[in-house]
Amino acid sequence: MRRELEPWLVGREVARAELLAPPGPKYVGLERAAGQRVLSVGRRGKFILVPLDGGDELVVHLGMTGSISPDEPGDHVRVRLHLRGDGPEVLHFRDPRRFGRFLVVRAGEYAGLPTLAALGPEPFDPALTPEVFAANLARSRTPVKAYLLSQRPIAGVGNIYADEALWRARLHPLTPANAVEGEAAAALLTALRDVLAESIAANGTTLRDYRRVGGETGSFFERLAAYGKGGEPCPRCGTPMTRGVVGQRGTVHCPTCQPAPRASRRRSRSRMGVARAR
């Protein structure tokens, strides 16, 4: 979405940001955008960052169901961004489940956005070596799946890609993060980078609401091996995939390819929500 928004936004002036949702902390500062010109369109983790020439920054997070489009989506529109210059006159921010954010802050001041302020390194940063990644994982004893979703050891990994990467790296989601060391940490980092790169190339994963800027769906859904595949045969070994819950998020893994760590085998059934193939 960042790539698709960039040619439409850079150099254009914001006429006004029209708030259609009830006022709240997810939509603060929008009145300040009027009259400012878009300098660039960047990204940090899953946040879209749009620096403006008056010293402010438009910060957008799609949440679980958000989308941005020049076409009027008809319902659940929370913000309309009115623009001057060549291109679409209005961009619509649609967010059916209201988990997203669309706000303006002073550039780089993220005190009201603790997740953004505490993000770990970017997945494709060359400085993120397997050794650095292992050191980041070593800071927590929580299950590796939950720690990945915290965004602290690495930025931008959501529920879909955590399941996919753990399956590729043959790591059980309940493995303590600080137990993922050496070759296991390197394998997980490689798997994360591969699955993210492949998904970006496929324009993301559309399950229900996600749409690209032009309204198209993402096609990575067709390549999912683990996420949403509970009860189906593992693509690698044929064992029925197991669905449970880790960190309050639905989680799927292969009990054969991703064996539970010894310390957690007795607890895995309860902690995975009495994990059972469905």
KEKE-3310 file (N, C-alpha, C; in steps of 0.2 Angstrom, whole numbers, plus 5000, padded with zeros to 4 digits):
npx = (5004:5010:5019:5010:5003:5012:5015:5003:5002:5014:5020:5008:4995:4987:4970:4960:4956:4943:4934:4924:4921:4917:4925:4941:4956:4962:4961:4967:4972:4969:4965:4976:4982:4978:4982:4996:5009:5013:5027:5034:5031:5032:5036:5035:5037:5020:5015:5010:5019:5018:5026:5024:5025:5025:5030:5023:5016:5008:5000:4996:4987:4982:4975:4965:4956:4957:4957:4963:4957:4954:4942:4925:4920:4907:4903:4907:4917:4929:4938:4940:4952:4955:4962:4973:4979:4986:4978:4968:4955:4950:4955:4949:4948:4944:4937:4930:4930:4936:4949:4959:4970:4971:4979:4987:5003:5016:5031:5039:5036:5030:5024:5010:5008:5012:5016:5021:5032:5040:5044:5053:5068:5068:5063:5070:5082:5099:5107:5101:5106:5107:5113:5110:5096:5094:5099:5089:5078:5081:5078:5066:5055:5043:5031:5037:5029:5020:5029:5034:5023:5022:5030:5042:5055:5056:5050:5033:5028:5014:4999:4996:5009:5017:5013:5016:5030:5035:5031:5038:5051:5051:5047:5039:5025:5024:5037:5049:5054:5067:5074:5076:5089:5105:5107:5093:5087:5093:5087:5073:5073:5077:5066:5055:5059:5058:5045:5038:5044:5039:5025:5023:5027:5016:5006:5000:4989:4973:4959:4946:4942:4953:4960:4969:4975:4969:4958:4960:4962:4974:4985:4992:4985:4983:4994:4996:5003:5001:4993:4976:4973:4969:4966:4968:4979:4996:5006:5019:5022:5010:5003:4988:4985:4986:4975:4975:4976:4987:4994:4982:4978:4972:4980:4990:4998:5010:5010:5019:5030:5033:5037:5033:5042:5052:5050:5037:5028:5019:5011:5006:4993:4984:4988:4987:4974:4967:4972:4966:4964:4954)
npy = (4994:5006:5008:5009:5021:5031:5037:5044:5053:5061:5077:5083:5094:5094:5098:5097:5086:5076:5071:5057:5047:5045:5057:5054:5046:5039:5047:5060:5077:5079:5091:5099:5095:5102:5112:5109:5101:5085:5076:5064:5046:5035:5020:5011:4997:4991:5003:5017:5031:5048:5061:5079:5095:5106:5102:5092:5075:5063:5049:5032:5017:5002:4993:4978:4978:4989:5000:5010:5020:5028:5027:5029:5019:5016:5011:5012:5021:5031:5042:5055:5061:5075:5082:5093:5096:5085:5070:5058:5066:5064:5053:5039:5032:5017:5007:4994:4987:4996:4996:5003:5017:5035:5049:5064:5070:5079:5078:5063:5062:5051:5049:5046:5035:5021:5008:5010:5018:5009:4999:4985:4981:4984:4971:4969:4975:4977:4977:4969:4955:4937:4935:4947:4946:4934:4939:4948:4940:4933:4941:4938:4927:4923:4914:4911:4914:4924:4933:4938:4944:4955:4965:4968:4961:4961:4971:4973:4960:4951:4941:4931:4930:4926:4913:4907:4909:4902:4889:4886:4887:4877:4878:4876:4886:4889:4888:4895:4911:4915:4903:4901:4900:4902:4892:4890:4902:4909:4902:4905:4919:4920:4913:4922:4934:4928:4925:4937:4945:4937:4939:4952:4954:4947:4956:4956:4948:4943:4940:4944:4958:4966:4977:4982:4999:5002:4994:4980:4963:4955:4942:4932:4923:4911:4905:4901:4891:4887:4896:4897:4884:4874:4857:4853:4843:4844:4853:4848:4836:4829:4827:4830:4847:4857:4867:4881:4893:4906:4919:4925:4924:4916:4901:4891:4875:4862:4847:4837:4842:4853:4851:4851:4860:4852:4857:4862:4853:4846:4857:4861:4858:4864:4878:4880:4882:4870:4863:4856:4847:4854)
npz = (5000:5004:4993:4982:4986:4986:4973:4971:4981:4984:4984:4983:4989:5005:5006:5016:5030:5032:5045:5049:5058:5075:5086:5093:5101:5091:5080:5081:5078:5065:5059:5057:5046:5034:5021:5021:5012:5004:5008:5006:5006:5018:5028:5043:5051:5052:5050:5041:5036:5033:5030:5031:5024:5033:5045:5052:5053:5045:5051:5048:5052:5047:5055:5057:5047:5039:5024:5011:4998:4982:4977:4982:4995:5001:5013:5031:5031:5038:5037:5026:5015:5007:4993:4984:4967:4954:4951:4961:4969:4982:4995:5003:5019:5025:5038:5044:5057:5066:5071:5066:5063:5060:5060:5064:5069:5077:5067:5070:5084:5094:5106:5110:5103:5107:5102:5090:5094:5100:5091:5085:5075:5057:5046:5034:5036:5034:5045:5054:5059:5060:5073:5080:5079:5087:5099:5102:5103:5115:5125:5131:5139:5135:5124:5108:5097:5102:5106:5094:5089:5097:5091:5095:5094:5080:5067:5061:5059:5058:5063:5053:5046:5055:5059:5047:5045:5056:5054:5042:5048:5056:5070:5085:5090:5104:5109:5120:5118:5121:5120:5107:5098:5090:5075:5074:5077:5066:5055:5058:5056:5042:5037:5040:5033:5020:5019:5021:5010:4999:5001:5000:4986:4981:4984:4996:5008:5006:5016:5020:5021:5017:5005:4990:4985:4973:4974:4972:4976:4987:4983:4991:4999:4992:4994:5007:5019:5033:5041:5045:5042:5050:5054:5041:5030:5033:5022:5021:5028:5029:5041:5051:5053:5068:5077:5088:5102:5104:5114:5113:5100:5086:5081:5071:5069:5064:5072:5070:5062:5069:5083:5100:5113:5125:5138:5138:5134:5142:5145:5134:5128:5136:5135:5122:5120:5123:5111:5096:5082:5069)
capx = (5000:5014:5021:5004:5001:5017:5015:4997:5002:5020:5020:5001:4993:4981:4965:4957:4955:4937:4933:4917:4920:4917:4932:4944:4963:4964:4960:4968:4976:4968:4964:4982:4985:4976:4987:5002:5011:5016:5035:5035:5027:5036:5033:5038:5032:5014:5012:5012:5021:5017:5029:5021:5030:5024:5033:5019:5017:5001:5002:4990:4988:4976:4972:4964:4951:4957:4960:4963:4956:4951:4935:4920:4918:4900:4901:4913:4922:4931:4941:4941:4957:4954:4969:4974:4984:4985:4977:4962:4953:4949:4956:4945:4950:4938:4939:4924:4931:4938:4955:4964:4972:4972:4980:4992:5007:5023:5035:5044:5034:5025:5022:5004:5008:5018:5018:5026:5038:5044:5045:5060:5071:5064:5064:5075:5088:5105:5110:5098:5109:5105:5115:5106:5089:5094:5099:5082:5073:5084:5076:5059:5054:5036:5031:5040:5024:5017:5034:5034:5017:5023:5033:5049:5061:5056:5044:5029:5025:5007:4997:4997:5015:5021:5011:5019:5037:5036:5030:5044:5057:5049:5047:5033:5024:5025:5044:5051:5058:5074:5076:5077:5096:5110:5104:5086:5086:5094:5081:5067:5074:5076:5059:5052:5061:5056:5037:5036:5045:5034:5018:5023:5027:5009:5002:4997:4984:4966:4955:4940:4942:4959:4960:4974:4973:4965:4952:4961:4964:4981:4985:4996:4981:4983:5001:4997:5004:4999:4988:4969:4973:4968:4963:4970:4985:5002:5009:5026:5022:5003:4999:4983:4987:4982:4973:4974:4977:4993:4994:4975:4977:4972:4987:4990:5005:5010:5012:5025:5035:5034:5036:5033:5048:5051:5047:5030:5024:5013:5006:5004:4986:4980:4990:4985:4967:4965:4973:4963:4963:4947)
capy = (5000:5012:5009:5012:5028:5036:5041:5048:5058:5065:5083:5086:5098:5092:5103:5095:5079:5076:5065:5054:5043:5049:5059:5050:5046:5036:5052:5067:5082:5079:5098:5102:5093:5107:5117:5106:5097:5078:5076:5057:5041:5030:5015:5008:4991:4991:5010:5021:5038:5053:5068:5085:5101:5110:5099:5087:5069:5059:5042:5028:5010:4999:4988:4972:4978:4995:5000:5016:5020:5034:5026:5029:5012:5015:5011:5011:5026:5035:5048:5057:5065:5079:5084:5097:5094:5080:5064:5058:5072:5061:5046:5036:5027:5013:5003:4991:4985:5002:4995:5007:5024:5040:5054:5069:5071:5082:5073:5059:5062:5046:5047:5043:5029:5017:5002:5013:5021:5003:4994:4982:4983:4982:4964:4969:4980:4973:4977:4964:4949:4932:4936:4952:4944:4930:4943:4951:4935:4931:4946:4936:4920:4921:4910:4915:4917:4930:4939:4941:4948:4961:4969:4971:4958:4962:4975:4971:4953:4950:4934:4927:4929:4923:4906:4904:4908:4897:4883:4886:4886:4870:4880:4876:4893:4889:4888:4901:4915:4915:4896:4901:4902:4899:4890:4890:4909:4911:4899:4909:4926:4918:4912:4928:4938:4925:4925:4944:4947:4934:4942:4959:4953:4945:4962:4955:4942:4945:4935:4946:4965:4969:4978:4987:5005:5002:4989:4973:4959:4952:4935:4927:4918:4905:4901:4900:4884:4885:4900:4896:4878:4869:4851:4851:4840:4848:4852:4845:4829:4826:4826:4835:4853:4858:4874:4883:4900:4908:4926:4927:4924:4910:4899:4884:4872:4855:4844:4833:4846:4858:4847:4855:4860:4848:4860:4865:4848:4845:4862:4864:4857:4869:4884:4881:4882:4863:4862:4850:4847:4855)
capz = (5000:5003:4986:4978:4988:4985:4967:4971:4986:4985:4981:4983:4995:5008:5007:5022:5032:5035:5050:5049:5064:5082:5088:5098:5101:5084:5074:5083:5075:5057:5056:5056:5039:5029:5018:5020:5006:5006:5006:5005:5009:5021:5032:5049:5053:5048:5050:5035:5038:5028:5032:5028:5024:5039:5051:5054:5050:5045:5053:5046:5053:5044:5059:5054:5041:5036:5018:5008:4991:4979:4976:4988:4997:5002:5021:5036:5029:5044:5036:5019:5014:5001:4990:4978:4962:4949:4954:4964:4973:4988:4997:5008:5024:5027:5043:5047:5064:5070:5074:5063:5066:5055:5064:5063:5075:5075:5064:5074:5091:5095:5113:5110:5099:5110:5098:5085:5097:5103:5086:5084:5069:5051:5044:5029:5038:5034:5052:5058:5058:5065:5080:5083:5080:5093:5105:5103:5106:5121:5130:5133:5140:5132:5118:5102:5093:5105:5106:5087:5088:5101:5087:5098:5091:5073:5066:5055:5058:5061:5064:5047:5044:5061:5058:5041:5046:5061:5050:5038:5052:5060:5077:5088:5092:5111:5111:5123:5113:5123:5118:5099:5097:5084:5069:5075:5076:5059:5051:5059:5052:5035:5035:5041:5027:5014:5018:5020:5003:4994:5002:4997:4979:4979:4986:5003:5009:5007:5018:5020:5020:5014:4998:4988:4984:4968:4976:4970:4982:4988:4981:4994:5002:4989:4995:5014:5021:5039:5043:5043:5039:5055:5052:5035:5030:5033:5015:5021:5030:5029:5047:5051:5056:5074:5078:5095:5103:5108:5115:5112:5093:5083:5079:5068:5068:5062:5078:5068:5059:5074:5089:5106:5117:5131:5145:5137:5131:5147:5146:5127:5126:5139:5133:5115:5120:5121:5104:5093:5075:5067)
cpx = (5004:5017:5016:5002:5006:5017:5008:4998:5008:5019:5013:5000:4987:4976:4962:4956:4948:4935:4925:4916:4920:4924:4935:4952:4966:4964:4962:4972:4975:4967:4970:4985:4983:4981:4994:5003:5014:5023:5036:5030:5031:5032:5038:5034:5026:5011:5014:5013:5021:5020:5026:5026:5030:5027:5029:5020:5010:5003:4995:4992:4981:4972:4971:4960:4952:4959:4959:4962:4953:4944:4930:4918:4911:4899:4908:4918:4923:4934:4941:4947:4957:4961:4968:4980:4982:4984:4970:4961:4952:4952:4952:4948:4944:4941:4933:4925:4934:4944:4961:4965:4973:4973:4986:4996:5013:5027:5040:5042:5028:5024:5015:5003:5014:5020:5023:5033:5043:5045:5053:5063:5067:5067:5070:5081:5094:5109:5107:5101:5106:5107:5111:5099:5089:5095:5093:5078:5075:5081:5069:5059:5047:5037:5033:5035:5021:5022:5035:5029:5018:5027:5040:5055:5062:5050:5040:5026:5019:5005:4998:5004:5019:5019:5015:5026:5039:5035:5036:5050:5056:5050:5040:5031:5024:5032:5046:5055:5066:5078:5078:5084:5099:5106:5096:5084:5087:5089:5075:5068:5074:5069:5054:5053:5058:5048:5035:5038:5040:5027:5018:5023:5020:5004:4998:4992:4977:4962:4948:4940:4948:4959:4966:4971:4968:4959:4954:4963:4971:4980:4989:4992:4982:4990:5002:4998:5001:4993:4981:4968:4972:4964:4965:4977:4991:5005:5016:5026:5015:4999:4994:4986:4983:4981:4972:4975:4983:4993:4987:4974:4977:4978:4986:4997:5004:5013:5018:5031:5038:5033:5037:5039:5047:5047:5040:5025:5018:5008:5003:4997:4982:4981:4988:4977:4964:4966:4970:4962:4955:4947)
cpy = (5006:5013:5012:5019:5033:5040:5046:5053:5063:5071:5087:5089:5095:5098:5102:5088:5079:5070:5063:5050:5048:5051:5055:5050:5043:5041:5059:5070:5082:5086:5101:5100:5098:5112:5114:5101:5090:5078:5069:5052:5035:5024:5013:5003:4991:4998:5013:5028:5042:5060:5073:5091:5106:5107:5093:5080:5065:5052:5038:5021:5007:4995:4982:4972:4984:4995:5008:5016:5027:5033:5026:5021:5011:5015:5011:5016:5031:5042:5049:5062:5069:5082:5089:5095:5088:5074:5064:5064:5070:5054:5045:5031:5024:5008:5000:4990:4990:5000:4999:5013:5028:5046:5058:5071:5076:5076:5069:5059:5057:5044:5044:5037:5024:5011:5005:5015:5015:4998:4992:4984:4980:4975:4964:4973:4975:4972:4971:4957:4943:4932:4941:4950:4939:4933:4946:4946:4933:4936:4944:4929:4918:4917:4914:4918:4924:4935:4942:4946:4955:4966:4971:4967:4960:4966:4972:4964:4952:4942:4929:4925:4925:4915:4903:4904:4903:4890:4881:4884:4880:4872:4879:4883:4894:4889:4895:4905:4915:4908:4896:4904:4899:4898:4891:4898:4911:4908:4903:4916:4925:4917:4918:4933:4935:4926:4932:4946:4943:4937:4949:4959:4951:4950:4960:4949:4945:4939:4937:4954:4969:4970:4983:4994:5006:4997:4982:4970:4957:4945:4930:4922:4911:4901:4900:4892:4882:4890:4898:4888:4872:4863:4849:4847:4845:4847:4848:4838:4825:4825:4832:4841:4855:4866:4876:4890:4901:4916:4929:4928:4917:4907:4892:4882:4865:4851:4839:4837:4851:4855:4852:4855:4856:4851:4862:4859:4846:4850:4864:4863:4862:4876:4886:4881:4875:4862:4856:4852:4849:4855)
cpz = (5000:4996:4981:4980:4986:4978:4967:4976:4986:4981:4981:4990:4998:5009:5013:5023:5035:5039:5050:5054:5070:5084:5093:5097:5094:5079:5076:5078:5067:5055:5054:5049:5034:5027:5018:5014:5008:5003:5003:5008:5012:5025:5038:5052:5049:5048:5044:5038:5033:5030:5028:5029:5029:5046:5055:5051:5050:5046:5052:5048:5051:5049:5056:5048:5038:5028:5016:5000:4989:4978:4982:4989:4999:5009:5025:5034:5036:5043:5028:5019:5007:4999:4984:4973:4958:4953:4957:4969:4981:4989:5003:5013:5027:5032:5047:5054:5068:5074:5071:5066:5060:5058:5062:5069:5072:5073:5070:5082:5091:5102:5114:5106:5101:5106:5093:5088:5099:5098:5086:5077:5063:5048:5039:5030:5038:5041:5056:5056:5062:5072:5083:5084:5086:5099:5107:5106:5113:5127:5133:5134:5137:5126:5112:5098:5096:5105:5099:5086:5092:5097:5090:5095:5084:5072:5060:5054:5062:5061:5059:5046:5049:5060:5052:5042:5051:5058:5046:5042:5056:5068:5079:5091:5100:5113:5114:5118:5115:5121:5110:5098:5091:5078:5069:5074:5069:5054:5052:5055:5045:5033:5036:5035:5021:5013:5018:5013:4998:4995:4999:4989:4977:4981:4992:5002:5010:5009:5018:5017:5016:5007:4996:4987:4979:4968:4974:4977:4982:4986:4985:4998:4999:4990:5003:5015:5028:5042:5041:5041:5044:5053:5045:5035:5029:5026:5015:5023:5030:5035:5048:5056:5063:5075:5086:5096:5107:5108:5112:5104:5091:5080:5076:5067:5066:5068:5076:5066:5064:5081:5095:5110:5123:5137:5144:5135:5135:5147:5139:5125:5129:5136:5125:5114:5119:5114:5101:5086:5073:5059)
residu = (MET:ARG:ARG:GLU:LEU:GLU:PRO:TRP:LEU:VAL:GLY:ARG:GLU:VAL:ALA:ARG:ALA:GLU:LEU:LEU:ALA:PRO:PRO:GLY:PRO:LYS:TYR:VAL:GLY:LEU:GLU:ARG:ALA:ALA:GLY:GLN:ARG:VAL:LEU:SER:VAL:GLY:ARG:ARG:GLY:LYS:PHE:ILE:LEU:VAL:PRO:LEU:ASP:GLY:GLY:ASP:GLU:LEU:VAL:VAL:HIS:LEU:GLY:MET:THR:GLY:SER:ILE:SER:PRO:ASP:GLU:PRO:GLY:ASP:HIS:VAL:ARG:VAL:ARG:LEU:HIS:LEU:ARG:GLY:ASP:GLY:PRO:GLU:VAL:LEU:HIS:PHE:ARG:ASP:PRO:ARG:ARG:PHE:GLY:ARG:PHE:LEU:VAL:VAL:ARG:ALA:GLY:GLU:TYR:ALA:GLY:LEU:PRO:THR:LEU:ALA:ALA:LEU:GLY:PRO:GLU:PRO:PHE:ASP:PRO:ALA:LEU:THR:PRO:GLU:VAL:PHE:ALA:ALA:ASN:LEU:ALA:ARG:SER:ARG:THR:PRO:VAL:LYS:ALA:TYR:LEU:LEU:SER:GLN:ARG:PRO:ILE:ALA:GLY:VAL:GLY:ASN:ILE:TYR:ALA:ASP:GLU:ALA:LEU:TRP:ARG:ALA:ARG:LEU:HIS:PRO:LEU:THR:PRO:ALA:ASN:ALA:VAL:GLU:GLY:GLU:ALA:ALA:ALA:ALA:LEU:LEU:THR:ALA:LEU:ARG:ASP:VAL:LEU:ALA:GLU:SER:ILE:ALA:ALA:ASN:GLY:THR:THR:LEU:ARG:ASP:TYR:ARG:ARG:VAL:GLY:GLY:GLU:THR:GLY:SER:PHE:PHE:GLU:ARG:LEU:ALA:ALA:TYR:GLY:LYS:GLY:GLY:GLU:PRO:CYS:PRO:ARG:CYS:GLY:THR:PRO:MET:THR:ARG:GLY:VAL:VAL:GLY:GLN:ARG:GLY:THR:VAL:HIS:CYS:PRO:THR:CYS:GLN:PRO:ALA:PRO:ARG:ALA:SER:ARG:ARG:ARG:SER:ARG:SER:ARG:MET:GLY:VAL:ALA:ARG:ALA:ARG)
# end
